Amino acid sequence: MIKGVLFDMDGVLVDSERFIARAAIMMFEELGVQVKPEDFHPFVGTGENRYLGGVAEKYGITVDLPK
C-alpha cells in the first residue's frame, strides 16, 4: 500500500540552481563561449530549453539543444 509520493520539482527540496548553472557554463565553454552565472538569472524557472537558449541568444550563438 502506497502511503505517499514525494516529488522534487527541481529546487523544492534541494537548491540545485548553482550546479545547473555550472554545468551550463561548462557546456558553453566547450562551444568556446565564456558566460557568467548571472547570465542565467532571467531564465530561471523557464525550462531547460529557454534557460540555455536564452543565454545562447544573448551571446548570438546557436545551440543544438537535443544534441
N, CA and C of each residue as an Amber inpcrd file, in Angstrom:
protein
   201
   0.8410000  -1.1790000   0.0000000   0.0000000   0.0000000   0.0000000
   0.8890000   1.2470000   0.0000000   0.6700000   2.1100000  -0.9700000
   1.4210000   3.3650000  -1.0570000   0.8270000   4.3560000  -0.0680000
   1.6980000   4.9240000   0.7720000   1.2300000   5.8880000   1.7690000
   1.5350000   7.3270000   1.3790000   2.3810000   7.4800000   0.3840000
   2.7020000   8.8370000  -0.0560000   3.6450000   8.8170000  -1.2430000
   3.6490000   9.9150000  -1.9370000   4.5390000  10.0980000  -3.0800000
   5.1890000  11.4600000  -2.9130000   6.4870000  11.5050000  -3.1410000
   7.2300000  12.7400000  -2.9720000   7.8450000  13.1510000  -4.3070000
   7.5560000  14.3590000  -4.7430000   8.1250000  14.8880000  -5.9740000
   9.0340000  16.0590000  -5.6270000  10.2170000  16.0940000  -6.1900000
  11.1010000  17.2480000  -6.0510000  11.0600000  17.9870000  -7.3780000
  10.4090000  19.1140000  -7.4060000  10.2380000  19.8750000  -8.6410000
  11.4250000  20.8110000  -8.8570000  12.6260000  20.2500000  -8.8030000
  13.8880000  20.9540000  -9.0170000  13.9540000  22.2810000  -8.2740000
  14.4540000  22.2090000  -7.0890000  14.6030000  23.3950000  -6.2770000
  13.7050000  23.4030000  -5.0590000  12.7530000  22.4920000  -5.0130000
  11.8410000  22.4410000  -3.8800000  12.5500000  21.8750000  -2.6470000
  13.2110000  20.7490000  -2.8130000  13.9010000  20.1180000  -1.6890000
  15.3850000  20.4330000  -1.6700000  15.9700000  20.6050000  -2.8320000
  17.3980000  20.8740000  -2.9460000  17.6000000  22.0740000  -3.8590000
  18.3610000  23.0400000  -3.4010000  18.6620000  24.2030000  -4.2300000
  19.7810000  23.8160000  -5.1990000  19.3930000  23.3860000  -6.3850000
  20.3480000  22.8590000  -7.3630000  20.7480000  23.8890000  -8.4190000
  20.2660000  25.1030000  -8.2960000  20.4880000  26.1110000  -9.3320000
  21.9690000  26.3450000  -9.6300000  22.7950000  26.4470000  -8.6160000
  24.2210000  26.7210000  -8.8670000  24.8970000  25.5790000  -9.6000000
  24.4490000  24.3380000  -9.3570000  25.0250000  23.1870000 -10.0420000
  24.5970000  23.1470000 -11.5110000  23.3400000  23.4870000 -11.7490000
  22.8280000  23.5330000 -13.1140000  23.5400000  24.6420000 -13.8960000
  23.7040000  25.8030000 -13.2590000  24.3970000  26.9120000 -13.9200000
  25.8400000  26.5260000 -14.2290000  26.5080000  25.8510000 -13.3150000
  27.9050000  25.4520000 -13.5430000  28.0020000  24.4780000 -14.7250000
  27.0870000  23.5260000 -14.7840000  27.0810000  22.5800000 -15.9030000
  26.8440000  23.3150000 -17.2200000  25.9490000  24.2920000 -17.2120000
  25.6640000  25.0630000 -18.4240000  26.8740000  25.9020000 -18.8250000
  27.5540000  26.4820000 -17.8550000  28.7610000  27.2600000 -18.1360000
  29.8140000  26.3660000 -18.7800000  29.9610000  25.1470000 -18.2770000
  30.9150000  24.1960000 -18.8560000  30.5270000  23.8430000 -20.2940000
  29.2270000  23.7040000 -20.5430000  28.7710000  23.4060000 -21.8960000
  29.1300000  24.5440000 -22.8430000  28.8820000  25.7850000 -22.3980000
  29.2150000  26.9330000 -23.2380000  30.7240000  27.0510000 -23.4480000
  31.5110000  26.7160000 -22.4340000  32.9680000  26.7280000 -22.5830000
  33.4030000  25.7670000 -23.6840000  32.7590000  24.5990000 -23.7600000
  33.0730000  23.6350000 -24.8150000  32.7640000  24.2030000 -26.2000000
  31.8380000  25.1550000 -26.2470000  31.4810000  25.8100000 -27.5100000
  32.3490000  27.0450000 -27.7700000  33.2750000  27.3210000 -26.8430000
  34.1700000  28.4580000 -26.9970000  33.5850000  29.7840000 -26.5580000
  32.5410000  29.7410000 -25.7220000  31.8750000  30.9580000 -25.2620000
  31.9850000  31.0390000 -23.7390000  32.4480000  32.1800000 -23.2470000
  32.5510000  32.4010000 -21.8100000  31.2930000  33.1290000 -21.3240000
  30.5010000  32.4590000 -20.4950000  29.2980000  33.0710000 -19.9280000
  29.4600000  33.1650000 -18.4200000  28.5980000  33.9520000 -17.7930000
  28.6530000  34.1700000 -16.3520000  27.3940000  33.6120000 -15.6850000
  27.4930000  33.2130000 -14.4320000  26.3050000  32.6930000 -13.7320000
  25.1230000  33.6520000 -13.7790000  25.3710000  34.9420000 -13.6920000
  24.2710000  35.9060000 -13.6940000  23.5610000  35.9970000 -15.0420000
  24.1950000  35.4950000 -16.1040000  23.5280000  35.4670000 -17.4100000
  22.2770000  34.5890000 -17.3840000  22.2430000  33.6280000 -16.4900000
  21.1300000  32.6810000 -16.4210000  19.9580000  33.1850000 -15.5700000
  20.1910000  34.1940000 -14.7350000  19.1590000  34.6550000 -13.7910000
  17.8140000  34.9550000 -14.4440000  17.7720000  35.6520000 -15.5940000
  16.4560000  35.9490000 -16.1850000  15.6980000  34.7080000 -16.6590000
  16.3920000  33.5780000 -16.7560000  15.7840000  32.3780000 -17.3400000
  15.5100000  31.2740000 -16.3220000  15.7520000  31.5560000 -15.0560000
  15.4830000  30.5720000 -14.0060000  13.9840000  30.2810000 -13.9710000
  13.6350000  29.0030000 -13.9830000  12.2380000  28.5980000 -13.9050000
  11.5170000  28.5850000 -15.2490000  12.2370000  28.8220000 -16.3400000
  11.5940000  28.8860000 -17.6490000  11.7390000  27.5940000 -18.4390000
  12.3910000  26.6130000 -17.8680000  12.6140000  25.3450000 -18.5550000
  14.0010000  25.2990000 -19.1730000  14.4800000  24.0930000 -19.3740000
  15.8530000  23.8910000 -19.8460000  16.1230000  24.5480000 -21.2020000
  15.1860000  24.4150000 -22.1350000  15.3980000  24.9820000 -23.4670000
  15.5570000  26.4960000 -23.4170000  14.7180000  27.1600000 -22.6520000
  14.8110000  28.6290000 -22.5520000  16.0010000  29.0360000 -21.6930000
  16.2930000  28.2760000 -20.6690000  17.4240000  28.5590000 -19.7730000
  18.7270000  28.5980000 -20.5760000  18.9570000  27.5770000 -21.3910000
  20.1630000  27.5210000 -22.2170000  20.0280000  28.3950000 -23.4630000
  18.8630000  28.3270000 -24.0910000  18.6380000  29.0790000 -25.3120000
  18.6710000  30.5860000 -25.1120000  18.1770000  31.0490000 -23.9810000
  18.1860000  32.4820000 -23.6970000  19.6000000  33.0300000 -23.5940000
  20.4650000  32.2830000 -22.9310000  21.8620000  32.7130000 -22.8040000
  22.5540000  32.6150000 -24.1610000  22.2550000  31.5790000 -24.9050000
  22.8340000  31.4390000 -26.2530000  22.4380000  32.6340000 -27.1200000
  21.1700000  33.0260000 -27.0640000  20.7060000  34.1850000 -27.8300000
  21.4450000  35.4470000 -27.4200000  21.6510000  35.6120000 -26.1310000
  22.3490000  36.7900000 -25.6090000  23.7300000  36.9230000 -26.2380000
  24.3910000  35.7950000 -26.4390000  25.7410000  35.7960000 -26.9900000
  25.7610000  35.5620000 -28.5040000  24.5720000  35.5090000 -29.1220000
  24.4740000  35.4020000 -30.5660000  24.9620000  34.0750000 -31.1320000
  24.7420000  33.0120000 -30.3730000  25.1370000  31.6930000 -30.8800000
  23.9260000  30.7740000 -30.9650000  24.0520000  29.7470000 -31.7620000
  23.0060000  28.7440000 -31.8990000  23.4600000  27.4930000 -31.1700000
  22.5800000  26.9480000 -30.3660000  22.8800000  25.7290000 -29.6110000
  21.9120000  24.6350000 -30.0690000  22.4460000  23.4830000 -30.4100000
  21.6280000  22.3310000 -30.7800000  21.2480000  21.6210000 -29.4760000
  20.1320000  22.0190000 -28.8960000  19.7480000  21.5110000 -27.5700000
  19.5430000  20.0060000 -27.5210000  18.8990000  19.3800000 -28.5090000
  18.7820000  17.9170000 -28.4350000  20.1380000  17.2100000 -28.3960000
  21.1260000  17.7830000 -29.0870000  22.4600000  17.1820000 -29.1120000
  23.1060000  17.3100000 -27.7580000
